[in-house]
């Protein structure tokens, strides 16, 4: 009996140890359940039913591999992706790469701030431009006045609210689960779907999240000289990534399933997030529309906050510094990210179209970040004995090639069709 108690106690200790490492991955989850994803996923479900669910599955598998590799860099070197680029690449190469990464961060912020503004408009009838400014200023203050551990707890709470909201929404709709299961595992390219497919890819695998993960993983401080500690960090980080990305897969899938069950089934075209809310109201009732708007608000705020951290990390990394909101390089990176996003929003006539095309830009920049990451984590000079093995390198290169080919297909679709 004493032996059984000891085993239970040991299992409990291991569970607590795993839970202690949960957190950084959830900040990444926020990035791919942001309003840009909502626009892409609602378009996928409303236009093609359950057929494009496979893209969420494929994207999430690729995401797990890439995010783990980005965290791998941060754990082994103590550097974020931006810092490592500045340190190990010549300036003529690192500066343009990081400039495109900043642009990707701004494009992401555009989608996330707009999402928060749309939610404020739905809930309180606040005009989009004013709502965008409120969202950006609120998140800037949130970052400036809170330490990373506090931000992590806030974001985890927000993700929980978003997840619970979609569970409620799923219980309100009639889902064809046989079609959904088939959609998850069967690749399909229906006519006119390539732009949406690329938007879903850009909405799940996001460049700024690769920079962000390599930065925030370092909140779990460790001895860089102790191989045993590094191996333990890598093991628990992978569990955190697997759990967090799985949660993101479930939420993204729920968006497409709800859109397929409500809009596609009733042959309703969805042109923007506000329209989606209004279309939910007569079909599912006022409570469904309210839950949708509240979840969108939390998604907008939380993803805008994490995007600000990413922008600050990329900008400070250009100067060879890690992210520290009290340092002016990090703070300026946050302000540049939010400020330029707001500037672009002032000139957007169709917010929903802006959300879709911001995701497309992310997917076009993504191969640059992926191959940068593969180069850095495959270098024995940089990673030592923790450099990618041959099979890891091959898998990552295959992922990079798949993304690049999809991007070339997208460009062909846009310019020659």
Secondary structure in CASP SS format (residue, H / E / C, confidence):
PFRMAT SS
TARGET T0000
AUTHOR 0000-0000-0000
METHOD secondary structure of the structure
MODEL  1
X C 1.00
X H 1.00
X H 1.00
X H 1.00
X H 1.00
X H 1.00
X H 1.00
X H 1.00
X H 1.00
X H 1.00
X H 1.00
X H 1.00
X H 1.00
X H 1.00
X H 1.00
X H 1.00
X H 1.00
X H 1.00
X H 1.00
X H 1.00
X H 1.00
X C 1.00
X C 1.00
X H 1.00
X H 1.00
X H 1.00
X H 1.00
X H 1.00
X H 1.00
X H 1.00
X H 1.00
X C 1.00
X C 1.00
X C 1.00
X H 1.00
X H 1.00
X H 1.00
X H 1.00
X H 1.00
X H 1.00
X H 1.00
X H 1.00
X H 1.00
X H 1.00
X H 1.00
X H 1.00
X H 1.00
X H 1.00
X C 1.00
X C 1.00
X C 1.00
X C 1.00
X H 1.00
X H 1.00
X H 1.00
X H 1.00
X H 1.00
X H 1.00
X H 1.00
X H 1.00
X H 1.00
X H 1.00
X H 1.00
X H 1.00
X H 1.00
X H 1.00
X H 1.00
X H 1.00
X H 1.00
X H 1.00
X H 1.00
X H 1.00
X H 1.00
X H 1.00
X H 1.00
X H 1.00
X H 1.00
X C 1.00
X C 1.00
X C 1.00
X H 1.00
X H 1.00
X H 1.00
X H 1.00
X H 1.00
X H 1.00
X H 1.00
X H 1.00
X C 1.00
X C 1.00
X H 1.00
X H 1.00
X H 1.00
X H 1.00
X H 1.00
X H 1.00
X H 1.00
X H 1.00
X H 1.00
X H 1.00
X H 1.00
X H 1.00
X H 1.00
X H 1.00
X H 1.00
X H 1.00
X H 1.00
X H 1.00
X H 1.00
X H 1.00
X H 1.00
X H 1.00
X H 1.00
X H 1.00
X H 1.00
X H 1.00
X H 1.00
X H 1.00
X H 1.00
X H 1.00
X H 1.00
X H 1.00
X H 1.00
X H 1.00
X C 1.00
X C 1.00
X C 1.00
X H 1.00
X H 1.00
X H 1.00
X H 1.00
X H 1.00
X H 1.00
X H 1.00
X H 1.00
X H 1.00
X H 1.00
X H 1.00
X H 1.00
X H 1.00
X H 1.00
X H 1.00
X H 1.00
X H 1.00
X H 1.00
X C 1.00
X C 1.00
X H 1.00
X H 1.00
X H 1.00
X H 1.00
X H 1.00
X H 1.00
X H 1.00
X H 1.00
X H 1.00
X H 1.00
X H 1.00
X H 1.00
X H 1.00
X H 1.00
X H 1.00
X H 1.00
X H 1.00
X H 1.00
X H 1.00
X H 1.00
X H 1.00
X H 1.00
X H 1.00
X H 1.00
X H 1.00
X C 1.00
X C 1.00
X C 1.00
X C 1.00
X H 1.00
X H 1.00
X H 1.00
X H 1.00
X H 1.00
X H 1.00
X H 1.00
X H 1.00
X H 1.00
X C 1.00
X C 1.00
X C 1.00
X C 1.00
X C 1.00
X C 1.00
X C 1.00
X C 1.00
X H 1.00
X H 1.00
X H 1.00
X H 1.00
X H 1.00
X H 1.00
X H 1.00
X H 1.00
X H 1.00
X H 1.00
X H 1.00
X C 1.00
X C 1.00
X H 1.00
X H 1.00
X H 1.00
X H 1.00
X H 1.00
X H 1.00
X H 1.00
X H 1.00
X H 1.00
X H 1.00
X H 1.00
X H 1.00
X H 1.00
X C 1.00
X C 1.00
X C 1.00
X C 1.00
X C 1.00
X C 1.00
X C 1.00
X H 1.00
X H 1.00
X H 1.00
X H 1.00
X H 1.00
X H 1.00
X H 1.00
X H 1.00
X H 1.00
X H 1.00
X H 1.00
X H 1.00
X H 1.00
X H 1.00
X H 1.00
X H 1.00
X H 1.00
X H 1.00
X H 1.00
X H 1.00
X H 1.00
X H 1.00
X H 1.00
X H 1.00
X H 1.00
X H 1.00
X H 1.00
X H 1.00
X H 1.00
X H 1.00
X H 1.00
X H 1.00
X H 1.00
X H 1.00
X H 1.00
X H 1.00
X H 1.00
X H 1.00
X C 1.00
X C 1.00
X C 1.00
X C 1.00
X C 1.00
X C 1.00
X C 1.00
X C 1.00
X H 1.00
X H 1.00
X H 1.00
X H 1.00
X H 1.00
X H 1.00
X H 1.00
X H 1.00
X H 1.00
X H 1.00
X H 1.00
X H 1.00
X C 1.00
X H 1.00
X H 1.00
X H 1.00
X H 1.00
X H 1.00
X H 1.00
X H 1.00
X H 1.00
X H 1.00
X H 1.00
X H 1.00
X H 1.00
X H 1.00
X H 1.00
X H 1.00
X H 1.00
X H 1.00
X H 1.00
X H 1.00
X H 1.00
X H 1.00
X H 1.00
X H 1.00
X H 1.00
X H 1.00
X H 1.00
X H 1.00
X H 1.00
X H 1.00
X H 1.00
X H 1.00
X H 1.00
X H 1.00
X C 1.00
X C 1.00
X C 1.00
X C 1.00
X C 1.00
X C 1.00
X C 1.00
X C 1.00
X C 1.00
X H 1.00
X H 1.00
X H 1.00
X H 1.00
X H 1.00
X H 1.00
X H 1.00
X H 1.00
X H 1.00
X H 1.00
X H 1.00
X H 1.00
X H 1.00
X H 1.00
X H 1.00
X H 1.00
X H 1.00
X H 1.00
X C 1.00
X C 1.00
X C 1.00
X C 1.00
X C 1.00
X H 1.00
X H 1.00
X H 1.00
X H 1.00
X H 1.00
X H 1.00
X H 1.00
X H 1.00
X H 1.00
X H 1.00
X H 1.00
X H 1.00
X H 1.00
X H 1.00
X H 1.00
X H 1.00
X H 1.00
X H 1.00
X H 1.00
X H 1.00
X H 1.00
X H 1.00
X H 1.00
X H 1.00
X H 1.00
X H 1.00
X H 1.00
X H 1.00
X C 1.00
X H 1.00
X H 1.00
X H 1.00
X H 1.00
X H 1.00
X H 1.00
X H 1.00
X C 1.00
X C 1.00
X C 1.00
X H 1.00
X H 1.00
X H 1.00
X H 1.00
X H 1.00
X H 1.00
X H 1.00
X H 1.00
X H 1.00
X H 1.00
X H 1.00
X H 1.00
X H 1.00
X H 1.00
X H 1.00
X H 1.00
X H 1.00
X H 1.00
X H 1.00
X H 1.00
X H 1.00
X H 1.00
X H 1.00
X H 1.00
X H 1.00
X H 1.00
X H 1.00
X C 1.00
END
